[in-house]
Amino acid sequence: MGMLSVQRVLSGQLAYRNFLLRPPEPAPQLLVSNPASSIYIGKTLLLHTPFYWNAEKLVNPHVCVVGITGSGKSYLVKTFITRARLVLGASALILDWAGEYADWVRAAGGRVISFGSDGINLLDTGGASPHARSLQVISALEMLTDISSFPAQRRITELAIEKAYARRGFALHKEGQKRKPPTLEDVCKILSRHPKGDSDSAEAARRIRSLLLSSGKSFSAQTISIDSLLSGLICVDLHSLPMESLRSLAGLAILQFVKEKMRASRYSPSKPRLFIVVDEAWKIASDERSDVVSIVREGRKYGFSLIVASQNPTDVHKSIFSNAGTVFAFRLTLASEREYLRSSLSYSDYFEACSHRMGVGQALVHLEFSMPVQCPKNFILERVDGEEILQPFAIRGGNMELSFEKGELLRRLLSAGFDEKQSRAILSEFERKSFSLTSREFASLLLRLGMPRPAILSFLRELGAKEKELLPVFSSISDEEEEVAVSLKGLKEKKQKGDGYASKDRGNPRI
């Protein structure tokens, strides 16, 4: 039998041995705030500490959100905006590149502005001087076209814009002039009157003419009031514009107008009064010259908060990450994307390992506090605790975990070839099953509606399912294959006769 012995150990030696380690999370007093002046997001994964987003505790109120489709990114943004309006009384302006927020904004009582039927005059000064606005328009064209490679065309276009202002009686270096601004048509006419053989002027005119033809009246007819964008819940739907460059030009123009309004407003750093959401704007979020970066750097002084969201963190310039007080990183599949994020935020191996296992609604959260702290700045959010109106529709089974907002799933079903009636019936089945279907139930439902198995697998891939998650989807319904085929045949025959049809399976909705 062994012998136990007692020996002297210096207290200094004991101090080096950490018998109890606090989990890597910020101190509770940094995460918990007064619910009347902060936005509740969810609980931490390890200690289940409630996390209330409080702008006063952070270096600035700007937020960056990244994550793959179905990971919970849009759900967080909608939850955040809903509570910001209720708790802080703040307004929200959403620049919607993909048409993802329009239905939700309408359901929440907000206003949707659609480019195509609505538009802005790119040469509206927005309170700036005509000379400054000319430079802003040229800067936008440099970001979105190759005009910077043709200095003569750039100079000719800038002079034509300033000439158009002068013809309307504007003083080029005076701000706040109450005159009717010129339009791009005026600039195009000036450029078209070039001397014969002047190829640079001819090419500059062609550029402006092409912009007008591809955008219709979106950049010349002033039907959108800039002041109306700064109060309430407003969604500017850009997805109807035919090209990414046009969507980016519209988004840039609105941000430039907002920046001018911001600088003209009173200094108000206490709490955000306007949240500006820029979602999937990769062309302007990745360029340091963009007004996205300008608002991130200056917005706090004027009570403006920018929320930049993207599926791919490499589409977001590092200066946005470095200047954002809060970063939410949902699941990312590519190692290159995670490495880019890690190099921007400098988090530990522990969080890198956790990021591989995060499910829907879980996120790595990085906070930059306004005061120096001696505790971690990162933690894992257990899940986003959303509002009932934002209840996500989930597809689960095996390792599959997909989640969608109702409007997003409806658009995906319509894009997959289902008609409005069939798509609504699928959504009704989700609601009947408490907003969640297993992958087997979802695949079986699509089969009964006539979608072949290969198309179902392709559709699930588009929704974000991985290959290893797709293998067991049909294994549990293989015994029903003959019954499903018979049902489909009978349903199609009834539909052709105009009698309508109903599913044979108990509890499925009528289509």
C-alpha positions in Angstrom: 0.0 0.0 0.0 1.3 3.4 -0.9 2.1 6.1 1.7 0.7 9.6 1.7 3.1 12.4 2.6 2.6 16.0 3.4 5.1 18.6 2.1 5.4 22.4 2.2 4.2 24.2 -0.9 4.6 27.9 -1.3 1.5 30.0 -2.0 3.2 31.4 -5.1 3.4 27.9 -6.5 -0.3 27.3 -5.9 -1.2 30.6 -7.6 0.1 29.2 -10.9 -2.4 26.3 -10.7 -5.9 27.3 -11.9 -8.1 24.8 -10.2 -11.2 26.7 -11.3 -11.4 28.5 -14.6 -14.2 30.9 -15.6 -15.7 29.9 -18.9 -14.6 32.2 -21.8 -17.5 34.7 -21.6 -17.7 38.4 -20.8 -18.6 39.3 -17.2 -22.4 39.3 -16.5 -22.5 43.0 -15.8 -21.3 43.7 -19.3 -24.0 41.5 -20.9 -27.0 42.3 -18.6 -28.7 45.7 -18.9 -31.9 47.4 -18.2 -34.6 45.9 -20.5 -36.2 49.3 -20.9 -33.1 50.7 -22.6 -31.5 47.8 -24.3 -32.3 45.0 -26.8 -32.6 41.4 -25.6 -31.0 38.9 -28.0 -30.7 35.6 -26.2 -28.6 33.7 -23.6 -24.9 32.7 -23.7 -24.2 29.0 -24.3 -22.1 28.2 -21.3 -23.5 30.2 -18.3 -26.9 31.0 -19.9 -26.4 34.7 -19.1 -29.0 36.9 -20.7 -27.4 39.1 -23.4 -28.9 42.6 -23.8 -27.4 44.7 -26.6 -26.7 48.1 -25.1 -25.1 50.8 -27.3 -23.8 52.7 -24.2 -21.6 49.9 -23.2 -20.0 49.5 -26.7 -17.4 51.6 -28.5 -20.1 52.2 -31.2 -23.6 51.1 -32.2 -22.7 49.5 -35.5 -23.4 45.8 -36.1 -21.9 43.3 -38.6 -23.8 40.0 -39.2 -22.4 37.1 -41.3 -23.6 33.5 -41.9 -24.7 31.1 -44.5 -28.3 30.9 -45.7 -30.6 29.3 -43.1 -28.2 29.9 -40.2 -30.3 32.6 -38.6 -28.8 35.8 -40.0 -32.0 37.4 -41.3 -34.0 36.2 -38.3 -31.6 38.1 -36.0 -31.8 41.3 -38.1 -35.6 41.2 -38.0 -35.7 40.5 -34.3 -33.1 43.3 -33.6 -35.1 45.9 -35.6 -38.4 44.9 -34.1 -37.1 45.4 -30.6 -35.2 48.5 -31.4 -38.4 50.1 -32.5 -40.3 48.9 -29.5 -37.7 49.6 -26.8 -35.6 52.4 -28.2 -38.3 54.1 -30.3 -35.8 54.0 -33.2 -36.5 54.1 -36.9 -35.1 51.6 -39.4 -34.2 52.0 -43.1 -33.6 48.6 -44.8 -31.7 48.6 -48.2 -33.0 45.2 -49.5 -30.8 43.8 -52.3 -32.7 40.4 -52.6 -36.3 41.4 -51.9 -36.1 39.4 -48.6 -37.6 42.0 -46.2 -40.5 43.5 -48.1 -43.2 41.0 -46.9 -42.0 41.2 -43.3 -41.9 45.0 -43.3 -45.5 45.1 -44.6 -46.6 42.5 -42.0 -44.9 44.7 -39.3 -46.8 47.8 -40.4 -43.9 49.4 -42.3 -43.6 50.9 -45.8 -42.0 49.3 -48.8 -40.5 51.5 -51.6 -39.8 49.6 -54.8 -37.3 50.8 -57.4 -38.8 50.6 -60.9 -42.1 52.1 -59.8 -40.3 54.5 -57.5 -37.0 56.3 -58.1 -34.6 59.0 -57.0 -32.8 61.8 -58.9 -29.1 61.0 -58.7 -28.4 64.7 -59.0 -30.5 65.8 -56.1 -28.0 67.5 -53.8 -29.5 66.2 -50.6 -28.3 69.4 -48.8 -24.7 69.2 -50.2 -23.2 71.6 -52.6 -23.5 70.8 -56.3 -19.7 70.4 -56.5 -19.7 67.9 -53.6 -22.6 66.0 -55.1 -20.9 65.8 -58.5 -17.9 64.2 -56.8 -20.1 61.7 -55.0 -21.8 60.7 -58.3 -18.4 60.3 -59.9 -17.1 58.3 -56.9 -20.0 55.9 -57.2 -19.4 55.4 -60.9 -15.7 54.7 -60.1 -16.7 52.0 -57.7 -19.2 50.3 -60.0 -17.7 50.8 -63.5 -14.3 51.1 -65.1 -14.5 54.9 -65.6 -11.5 55.4 -63.4 -9.4 53.7 -66.2 -10.4 56.5 -68.6 -9.4 59.8 -66.9 -10.5 61.9 -69.9 -14.1 60.4 -69.7 -14.2 60.9 -66.0 -13.2 64.6 -66.2 -15.7 65.2 -69.1 -18.5 63.5 -67.1 -17.8 65.6 -64.0 -17.7 68.8 -66.0 -21.0 67.9 -67.7 -22.7 67.3 -64.3 -21.4 70.7 -63.0 -22.6 72.4 -66.2 -26.1 70.9 -65.7 -26.2 72.4 -62.2 -25.1 75.8 -63.5 -27.8 75.8 -66.1 -30.4 75.4 -63.4 -29.0 78.4 -61.6 -27.0 76.6 -58.9 -23.9 78.1 -57.3 -21.4 75.1 -57.4 -19.9 75.6 -53.9 -23.0 76.6 -52.0 -25.0 74.2 -49.8 -28.7 74.0 -49.1 -29.9 75.7 -52.3 -33.7 75.4 -52.9 -33.8 74.9 -56.6 -35.0 72.1 -58.9 -32.0 70.0 -59.6 -31.0 68.8 -63.1 -31.3 65.1 -64.1 -29.1 62.6 -65.8 -31.1 63.3 -69.0 -29.7 66.9 -68.9 -26.1 65.5 -68.4 -26.6 63.1 -71.4 -27.8 66.0 -73.6 -24.7 68.1 -72.7 -22.4 65.2 -73.4 -24.2 64.4 -76.7 -23.4 67.9 -78.1 -19.7 67.1 -78.4 -17.5 68.1 -81.4 -17.3 65.6 -84.2 -14.5 63.2 -83.6 -14.4 63.7 -79.8 -14.4 60.0 -78.9 -14.0 60.5 -75.2 -17.2 62.7 -75.0 -19.0 60.2 -77.2 -18.1 57.4 -74.9 -19.0 59.4 -71.8 -22.4 60.1 -73.3 -22.8 56.4 -74.2 -22.2 55.5 -70.5 -24.9 57.8 -69.2 -27.3 56.8 -71.9 -26.8 53.1 -71.1 -27.4 53.8 -67.5 -30.7 55.6 -68.3 -31.9 52.9 -70.6 -31.1 50.0 -68.2 -32.7 51.7 -65.2 -35.7 53.4 -66.7 -36.7 56.3 -64.6 -35.2 55.0 -61.4 -32.3 57.5 -61.4 -34.0 60.6 -62.8 -37.6 60.8 -61.6 -37.7 62.0 -58.0 -40.6 60.1 -56.4 -38.8 59.1 -53.2 -38.5 61.8 -50.5 -35.2 61.4 -48.7 -36.7 62.8 -45.5 -39.4 60.1 -45.6 -36.7 57.4 -45.4 -35.5 58.5 -42.0 -38.5 57.9 -39.9 -40.6 54.8 -39.2 -39.9 51.3 -40.7 -38.9 51.7 -44.3 -37.8 49.0 -46.8 -36.2 50.1 -50.1 -36.7 47.1 -52.3 -33.8 47.1 -54.9 -34.1 43.6 -56.3 -36.4 44.7 -59.2 -33.4 46.6 -60.7 -32.0 44.3 -63.4 -28.3 44.4 -62.6 -26.2 44.3 -59.4 -24.4 47.5 -60.5 -27.7 49.3 -60.7 -28.8 48.0 -57.2 -25.5 49.1 -55.8 -25.7 52.6 -57.4 -29.2 53.1 -55.9 -28.0 51.9 -52.5 -24.9 54.1 -52.7 -27.0 57.2 -53.6 -29.4 56.6 -50.7 -26.5 56.2 -48.3 -24.9 59.4 -49.6 -28.1 61.3 -49.0 -28.4 59.7 -45.6 -24.8 60.7 -44.8 -25.5 64.3 -45.7 -28.6 64.3 -43.5 -26.6 62.7 -40.7 -23.9 65.4 -40.8 -26.6 68.2 -40.9 -28.4 66.8 -37.8 -27.6 67.6 -34.2 -24.9 65.8 -32.3 -26.7 62.9 -30.5 -24.4 60.1 -29.3 -26.6 58.9 -26.4 -28.6 56.2 -28.2 -29.3 55.2 -31.8 -32.3 56.8 -33.4 -31.9 55.3 -36.9 -30.8 51.8 -37.8 -29.7 51.4 -41.4 -29.7 47.8 -42.7 -27.5 47.0 -45.7 -28.0 43.3 -46.6 -25.9 41.4 -49.2 -24.5 44.7 -50.6 -21.2 43.1 -51.5 -20.2 45.6 -54.1 -20.3 48.6 -51.7 -19.6 46.8 -48.5 -16.2 45.6 -49.8 -14.9 49.0 -51.0 -13.3 51.3 -48.5 -14.4 54.4 -50.5 -18.0 53.5 -49.9 -20.3 55.5 -47.7 -21.0 52.3 -45.8 -17.5 52.8 -44.3 -18.0 56.5 -43.8 -21.2 56.0 -41.8 -19.5 53.2 -39.7 -16.8 55.7 -38.8 -19.0 58.7 -38.1 -22.5 57.5 -37.4 -22.2 57.2 -33.6 -21.8 61.0 -33.2 -25.2 61.6 -34.8 -27.2 58.6 -33.4 -27.0 56.5 -36.6 -26.3 52.8 -36.5 -25.4 50.7 -39.4 -26.2 46.9 -39.6 -24.2 45.2 -42.4 -25.2 41.6 -43.2 -23.7 39.2 -45.6 -23.4 35.5 -46.3 -19.7 35.8 -46.9 -17.5 37.7 -44.5 -14.9 38.3 -47.3 -17.6 40.5 -49.0 -17.3 42.9 -46.0 -14.2 45.2 -45.8 -12.0 44.6 -42.8 -12.4 48.3 -41.8 -16.1 47.6 -41.2 -15.2 44.6 -38.9 -12.6 46.7 -37.1 -15.0 49.6 -36.6 -18.1 47.6 -35.7 -18.9 47.5 -32.0 -20.8 44.2 -32.4 -20.2 41.2 -34.7 -22.6 38.2 -35.0 -21.0 35.3 -36.8 -23.4 32.4 -37.6 -22.3 29.2 -39.2 -19.8 29.5 -42.0 -18.9 26.4 -44.1 -15.7 27.4 -45.9 -12.4 27.5 -44.0 -11.3 30.5 -46.0 -14.3 32.5 -44.8 -13.7 31.5 -41.1 -10.0 32.4 -41.4 -10.9 35.8 -42.8 -13.2 36.4 -39.9 -10.7 35.1 -37.4 -8.0 37.4 -38.7 -10.3 40.3 -38.4 -11.5 39.6 -34.9 -8.5 37.6 -33.4 -10.4 35.0 -31.4 -9.0 31.8 -29.8 -8.9 28.2 -30.9 -11.8 27.5 -28.6 -14.2 29.7 -30.6 -12.8 28.4 -33.9 -13.7 24.8 -32.7 -17.1 25.9 -31.5 -17.9 27.5 -34.9 -17.8 24.1 -36.6 -20.6 22.8 -34.3 -23.0 25.7 -34.2 -26.6 25.0 -35.1 -29.3 27.2 -36.5 -29.6 30.4 -34.4 -26.3 30.0 -32.7 -23.6 32.6 -33.3 -20.2 33.7 -32.2 -20.6 37.2 -30.8 -17.7 39.7 -30.6 -18.2 42.9 -28.6 -15.9 45.9 -28.4 -16.6 47.6 -25.1 -16.3 51.3 -24.6 -14.2 50.8 -21.4 -11.1 48.6 -21.1 -12.1 45.1 -19.7 -10.0 42.2 -18.3 -12.4 39.5 -19.5 -13.1 37.9 -22.9 -14.9 39.9 -25.6 -16.3 36.9 -27.3 -19.0 34.3 -26.5 -21.3 31.8 -28.1 -24.9 32.8 -28.3 -27.1 29.7 -27.5 -29.7 30.9 -30.0 -31.5 34.0 -31.0 -34.7 34.4 -29.0 -37.0 35.9 -31.6 -40.4 37.5 -31.6 -43.5 35.3 -32.3 -44.2 37.2 -35.6 -40.8 36.1 -36.7 -41.3 32.4 -35.8 -38.9 30.5 -38.1 -40.0 27.6 -40.2 -37.6 24.7 -39.5 -36.6 21.5 -41.4 -34.9 19.0 -39.1 -33.8 15.4 -39.2 -30.6 13.5 -38.7 -28.0 16.2 -38.7 -30.1 18.5 -40.9 -31.0 21.8 -39.3 -32.5 24.4 -41.7 -34.4 27.5 -40.7 -36.3 30.2 -42.7 -38.5 33.2 -42.2 -42.0 32.6 -43.7 -41.6 35.0 -46.6 -38.2 33.7 -47.5 -39.5 30.0 -47.6 -42.5 31.1 -49.7 -40.2 32.8 -52.3 -38.0 29.7 -52.5 -41.0 27.4 -53.0 -42.4 29.7 -55.8 -38.9 29.7 -57.4 -38.8 25.9 -57.3 -41.9 25.7 -59.5 -44.8 25.4 -57.0 -47.8 27.6 -57.6 -49.2 30.0 -55.0 -51.8 27.6 -53.8 -49.4 24.7 -53.4 -46.8 26.9 -51.6 -49.4 28.2 -49.1 -50.4 24.6 -48.4 -46.8 23.7 -47.6 -46.6 26.7 -45.2 -49.9 25.6 -43.6 -48.4 22.2 -43.0 -45.4 23.8 -41.2 -47.8 25.9 -39.0 -49.9 22.8 -38.2 -46.8 21.0 -37.0 -45.6 23.9 -34.8 -43.5 25.4 -37.5 -41.2 22.4 -37.8 -41.1 19.4 -40.2 -38.7 16.6 -40.3 -36.7 16.2 -43.5 -38.7 13.0 -44.1 -42.0 14.8 -43.7 -40.9 17.7 -45.9 -39.6 15.3 -48.7 -42.8 13.2 -48.5 -44.9 16.4 -48.8 -43.0 17.5 -51.9 -43.3 14.0 -53.4 -47.1 14.1 -53.0 -47.1 17.5 -54.8 -45.4 15.9 -57.8 -41.8 17.0 -57.3 -39.4 14.1 -58.4 -36.8 12.8 -56.0 -33.8 14.3 -57.9 -35.5 17.7 -57.9 -36.2 17.4 -54.1 -32.5 16.7 -53.4 -31.4 19.6 -55.5 -34.0 21.9 -53.8 -32.7 20.8 -50.3 -29.1 21.6 -51.5 -30.3 25.0 -52.5 -31.8 25.4 -49.0 -28.4 24.7 -47.4 -28.5 21.0 -46.7 -25.1 19.1 -46.9 -24.6 16.0 -49.0 -24.2 13.7 -45.9 -27.5 15.1 -44.6 -29.3 14.2 -47.8 -28.5 10.5 -47.8 -31.0 9.4 -45.1 -33.9 11.6 -46.3 -35.6 9.0 -48.5 -34.5 5.9 -46.6 -37.4 6.0 -44.2 -40.0 6.5 -46.8 -38.7 3.9 -49.3 -41.5 1.4 -48.2 -44.1 4.0 -49.2 -42.8 4.6 -52.7 -45.5 2.5 -54.4 -48.3 4.1 -52.3 -47.0 7.6 -53.1 -46.8 6.8 -56.8 -50.3 5.6 -56.8 -51.5 8.6 -54.9 -49.7 11.0 -57.3 -51.3 9.3 -60.3 -54.8 9.6 -58.7 -54.2 13.2 -57.7 -53.1 14.2 -61.2 -56.1 12.5 -62.8 -58.5 14.3 -60.5 -56.7 17.6 -61.2 -57.0 17.1 -64.9 -60.8 16.5 -64.5 -61.0 19.8 -62.6 -62.3 18.1 -59.4 -59.4 19.2 -57.2 -57.5 16.7 -55.2 -56.5 15.9 -51.7 -53.6 14.0 -50.2 -54.2 10.4 -49.0 -52.0 10.9 -46.0 -53.8 11.8 -42.9 -53.6 15.4 -41.8 -52.2 16.8 -45.0 -53.8 20.0 -46.3 -56.0 20.1 -49.4 -54.3 21.6 -52.4 
